[in-house]
């Protein structure tokens, strides 16, 4: 991600200070959990696997078309047998799964901290049947080996309230969820719920459920604000330049 100029002095390297120096929420809630713990749970036989995108289309004598791939597969998605060399490598089968046709972070990617490493998983909704058409694509963004953001995309069925309630319950740790403040605090993603200790926020948007550290949310908000300020300054400069040329542009009428 390119550095975004900011009239407020916000520094683009702040995520490194924010996440690495000050740390993530205590792993009593699953945000802040280690990659090895997440993969030990997700990559059990018959439960889930590292996401393997379908092979790209071929042309001519079978040469793969360069640049082709699954839409929105994410920068950390598993790419086959040589991928997933992290703590969970070898725990789960790398089977082809439903294509990732929804990128749950598309609107926010340009604002995310560059230090975050993304891995995409497939979790079946039918334990014991990894090939089921109903399940989840789970995008996990890790900071220094710990979960900082998790995006759950329901595949094959609609995300229902009972599933959202269960996801919240699984991720409350020793705290409790409450509704977002009124008015809500500054937020890059927007959120519906927040842990009572303020460390983690959650949001549902259709078939997408987002769970994220509040500090990451604040960073995304600041980056988006800085980008908006930079865009406004550019537009104002363009307007001034056009105004200066106005007498010339209308001469001859």
C-alpha positions as CSV (number, residue, x, y, z in Angstrom):
1,X,0.0,0.0,0.0
2,X,1.4,3.4,-0.9
3,X,1.8,6.0,1.8
4,X,-1.1,8.4,1.9
5,X,-0.3,12.0,2.6
6,X,-2.1,13.4,5.5
7,X,-2.8,17.0,6.5
8,X,-3.2,15.7,10.1
9,X,0.4,14.4,10.2
10,X,-0.7,10.7,10.4
11,X,2.3,8.6,9.7
12,X,1.9,5.6,7.3
13,X,4.3,3.5,9.4
14,X,2.0,3.8,12.4
15,X,0.6,0.3,12.1
16,X,4.0,-1.2,12.9
17,X,4.1,0.8,16.1
18,X,0.5,0.2,16.8
19,X,0.3,-3.5,16.3
20,X,3.8,-4.7,17.1
21,X,4.7,-2.4,20.0
22,X,1.3,-2.1,21.7
23,X,0.2,-5.6,20.8
24,X,-3.2,-7.1,20.0
25,X,-6.1,-8.0,22.4
26,X,-5.5,-10.8,24.8
27,X,-6.1,-14.2,23.2
28,X,-9.0,-14.8,25.7
29,X,-11.0,-13.7,22.7
30,X,-10.0,-15.2,19.4
31,X,-8.8,-12.0,17.9
32,X,-5.2,-12.1,19.1
33,X,-5.0,-15.9,18.8
34,X,-1.9,-17.4,17.2
35,X,-1.9,-18.7,13.7
36,X,-0.9,-22.1,14.9
37,X,-3.9,-22.3,17.3
38,X,-6.3,-21.2,14.6
39,X,-5.0,-23.7,12.1
40,X,-4.8,-26.5,14.6
41,X,-8.6,-26.0,15.0
42,X,-9.6,-25.2,11.4
43,X,-7.4,-27.7,9.6
44,X,-8.6,-30.9,11.2
45,X,-9.6,-33.7,8.8
46,X,-13.2,-33.2,7.7
47,X,-13.4,-29.7,9.1
48,X,-11.4,-27.3,6.9
49,X,-8.5,-26.8,4.6
50,X,-6.2,-24.1,3.3
51,X,-8.0,-22.5,0.4
52,X,-6.8,-23.7,-3.0
53,X,-8.1,-21.6,-5.9
54,X,-9.2,-23.4,-9.0
55,X,-6.5,-23.6,-11.8
56,X,-6.6,-20.6,-14.2
57,X,-7.9,-21.1,-17.8
58,X,-5.4,-22.5,-20.3
59,X,-4.7,-21.2,-23.8
60,X,-2.9,-22.7,-26.8
61,X,-0.9,-25.8,-25.9
62,X,-2.1,-25.7,-22.3
63,X,0.0,-22.8,-21.2
64,X,-1.7,-21.0,-18.3
65,X,-2.8,-17.5,-19.0
66,X,-0.6,-15.2,-17.0
67,X,-2.3,-13.2,-14.3
68,X,-5.4,-15.4,-14.2
69,X,-6.7,-16.7,-10.9
70,X,-9.6,-16.7,-8.5
71,X,-11.1,-13.3,-8.0
72,X,-10.5,-11.9,-4.6
73,X,-8.5,-14.9,-3.4
74,X,-6.4,-12.6,-1.2
75,X,-2.7,-12.0,-1.0
76,X,-2.1,-14.8,1.5
77,X,-4.3,-17.5,-0.1
78,X,-2.8,-20.9,-0.3
79,X,-1.5,-21.7,-3.8
80,X,-1.2,-25.5,-3.6
81,X,1.1,-28.0,-2.1
82,X,4.0,-25.6,-1.7
83,X,1.9,-23.0,0.2
84,X,0.8,-22.8,3.7
85,X,4.2,-23.3,5.2
86,X,3.2,-21.7,8.5
87,X,2.4,-23.4,11.8
88,X,-0.5,-25.3,10.3
89,X,1.3,-26.7,7.2
90,X,0.5,-30.3,6.7
91,X,-2.5,-30.4,9.1
92,X,-5.3,-30.3,6.5
93,X,-5.8,-31.6,3.0
94,X,-5.4,-29.0,0.3
95,X,-8.5,-29.8,-1.7
96,X,-10.1,-27.5,-4.3
97,X,-13.1,-25.6,-2.8
98,X,-15.8,-23.3,-3.9
99,X,-14.3,-20.3,-5.8
100,X,-13.8,-17.1,-3.7
101,X,-16.1,-14.9,-5.7
102,X,-16.6,-12.3,-2.9
103,X,-13.7,-10.3,-1.5
104,X,-15.0,-9.3,1.9
105,X,-12.2,-6.7,2.3
106,X,-12.3,-5.1,-1.2
107,X,-13.5,-1.7,0.0
108,X,-10.8,-1.6,2.7
109,X,-7.6,-3.2,1.2
110,X,-5.9,0.1,0.3
111,X,-6.2,1.3,3.9
112,X,-5.0,-1.9,5.7
113,X,-1.7,-2.0,7.5
114,X,1.0,-3.4,5.1
115,X,2.3,-5.6,8.0
116,X,-0.8,-7.8,8.0
117,X,-0.4,-11.2,6.3
118,X,-3.6,-12.8,4.9
119,X,-4.4,-16.5,4.8
120,X,-7.7,-17.8,3.3
121,X,-9.3,-21.0,4.6
122,X,-12.3,-23.2,3.7
123,X,-14.5,-24.6,6.5
124,X,-17.3,-26.9,5.6
125,X,-20.7,-26.5,7.2
126,X,-21.1,-30.2,7.2
127,X,-18.3,-31.8,9.4
128,X,-16.8,-34.8,7.7
129,X,-17.7,-33.6,4.2
130,X,-15.0,-31.1,3.0
131,X,-16.6,-31.2,-0.5
132,X,-19.9,-29.9,0.7
133,X,-21.3,-26.9,-1.2
134,X,-22.3,-25.2,2.1
135,X,-19.6,-23.7,4.2
136,X,-17.4,-20.7,4.8
137,X,-14.4,-18.9,3.3
138,X,-12.5,-17.5,6.2
139,X,-10.0,-14.7,5.6
140,X,-7.6,-14.2,8.5
141,X,-5.2,-11.3,8.6
142,X,-2.3,-11.9,10.9
143,X,0.0,-9.4,12.6
144,X,3.2,-10.9,13.9
145,X,1.6,-14.3,13.9
146,X,-1.6,-13.3,15.7
147,X,-5.1,-12.8,14.3
148,X,-5.9,-9.1,13.9
149,X,-8.9,-9.4,11.6
150,X,-11.2,-12.3,10.5
151,X,-13.7,-12.2,7.7
152,X,-16.2,-15.0,7.5
153,X,-18.0,-15.4,4.1
154,X,-21.0,-17.7,4.1
155,X,-21.0,-19.9,1.0
156,X,-23.9,-21.9,-0.4
157,X,-26.5,-20.7,2.1
158,X,-27.5,-17.3,3.6
159,X,-25.9,-16.2,6.8
160,X,-28.6,-16.4,9.4
161,X,-29.0,-14.7,12.8
162,X,-28.4,-18.0,14.7
163,X,-24.9,-18.3,13.0
164,X,-24.1,-14.7,13.8
165,X,-25.0,-15.2,17.4
166,X,-22.8,-18.3,17.6
167,X,-19.9,-16.5,16.0
168,X,-20.2,-13.7,18.5
169,X,-20.4,-16.2,21.4
170,X,-17.3,-18.1,20.2
171,X,-15.3,-14.8,20.1
172,X,-16.3,-13.1,23.3
173,X,-13.6,-14.6,25.5
174,X,-14.2,-13.6,29.1
175,X,-15.9,-10.3,28.1
176,X,-19.4,-9.7,26.8
177,X,-20.7,-8.2,23.5
178,X,-22.7,-5.0,23.6
179,X,-24.3,-2.9,20.9
180,X,-22.2,-0.2,19.2
181,X,-22.2,3.1,21.1
182,X,-24.6,5.9,20.1
183,X,-23.1,7.8,18.4
184,X,-20.5,5.2,17.4
185,X,-16.8,5.8,17.8
186,X,-14.8,6.6,14.7
187,X,-14.6,3.4,12.6
188,X,-13.0,2.4,9.3
189,X,-15.1,-0.7,8.8
190,X,-18.3,0.3,10.7
191,X,-19.5,-2.0,13.4
192,X,-22.6,-3.3,15.1
193,X,-21.2,-4.8,18.2
194,X,-18.2,-4.3,20.5
195,X,-16.7,-6.2,23.4
196,X,-17.3,-4.5,26.8
197,X,-13.6,-4.0,27.1
198,X,-13.5,-2.2,23.8
199,X,-10.8,-4.3,22.3
200,X,-12.7,-6.1,19.5
201,X,-15.5,-5.0,17.2
202,X,-17.9,-7.0,14.9
203,X,-20.0,-6.3,11.9
204,X,-22.4,-8.2,9.7
205,X,-23.0,-7.2,6.1
206,X,-25.2,-9.6,4.2
207,X,-23.3,-12.9,4.0
208,X,-20.2,-11.4,5.4
209,X,-19.3,-11.3,9.1
210,X,-16.3,-9.2,10.1
211,X,-14.4,-9.5,13.4
212,X,-11.5,-7.1,14.0
213,X,-9.2,-5.5,16.6
214,X,-10.4,-2.0,17.5
215,X,-6.9,-0.7,16.9
216,X,-6.9,-2.0,13.3
217,X,-10.3,-0.4,12.8
218,X,-9.0,2.9,14.0
219,X,-6.0,2.7,11.7
220,X,-8.3,2.0,8.7
221,X,-10.4,5.0,9.7
222,X,-7.3,7.3,9.9
223,X,-6.0,6.1,6.6
224,X,-9.3,6.6,4.9
225,X,-9.6,10.1,6.4
226,X,-6.1,11.0,5.2
227,X,-7.0,9.8,1.7
228,X,-10.2,11.9,1.7
229,X,-8.2,14.9,2.8
230,X,-5.6,14.4,0.1
231,X,-8.3,14.0,-2.5
232,X,-10.0,17.2,-1.4
233,X,-6.7,19.1,-1.6
234,X,-6.1,17.8,-5.1
235,X,-9.6,18.7,-6.2
236,X,-9.3,22.2,-4.7
237,X,-5.9,22.7,-6.5
238,X,-7.5,21.6,-9.8
239,X,-10.4,24.0,-9.3
240,X,-8.1,26.9,-8.6
241,X,-6.1,26.1,-11.8
242,X,-9.3,25.9,-13.8
243,X,-10.6,29.2,-12.3
244,X,-7.3,30.9,-13.3
245,X,-7.7,29.8,-16.9
246,X,-11.4,30.8,-17.0
247,X,-10.8,34.2,-18.8
248,X,-8.8,32.5,-21.5
249,X,-11.2,29.6,-21.9
250,X,-14.1,31.8,-22.7
251,X,-12.3,34.4,-24.8
252,X,-13.5,34.5,-28.4
253,X,-17.1,34.0,-27.6
